[in-house]
Amino acid sequence: MTARHGRASLGPMSTPSTSAASDSTSFSSAAPRLPIVLAPMAGGPSTPELTAAVSNAGGLGMLAAGYLTPEALTDAAHRTASLLADGHTFGINLFCPASVGDSATEDELQQWALFRDRLAPVAERFGVELPAAPAWSDDHYTAKVDAILDKDFLPDAAALEYVSFTFGYPDADIITRIKDSGRKVILNATSIDASAQQVRPGQIASSCRGSPPAVTVGL
């Protein structure tokens, strides 16, 4: 992914020259950035330390909110912000529930069953018991959105510059609230169809994932 003036070309990851990084590549108005975005890997890999290190090095550090309670996310965001150098910012990625558990279609249930069957040999090898039926959770979605948008979420509200969403797309009201807070919205897509469906007023970028490597395209 290579970025120019907030846009990214659809190509493999490349390392820009020092001059390119200083005069033409920018994700933020606060400081020049390299065209590198830390993938918000939920479950532990995207620590506050790694997130801040990427931002301080000139990229965009994204803190994973997935699987965290609102309280744990607040603590992680505070830790990240405390490690940022002056003028550098970071983002937070949220799991966005696409549907409620009781509204799963027959096709979605069949896909779940197929996936469970594929996992079964590995689960048996490691002595893990797979659930007999799918369990649904919104991952504290609404509470985490409210926490992020609370005026006391961080001592320096400007430290959090981006909010991204994956596994679903927020409604217009949430995008408006984020935009009104002074932050920017990034949406993620895993297919061409999803990327066409995800355009929302107020978002600034789409992150397209798949093969070849992920790219971020400014809108």
Secondary structure by P-SEA (a helix, b strand, c coil): ccccccccccccbbbbcccccccccccccccccccccccccccccccaaaaaaaaaaccbbbbbcccccaaaaaaaaaaaaaaccccccbbbbbbccccccccccaaaaaaaaaaaaaaaaaaaaabbbbbcbbbbbccaaaaaaaaaaccccccccccccbbbbccccccaaaaaaaaaacbbbbbbbccaaaaaacccccccbbbbbccccbbbbcc
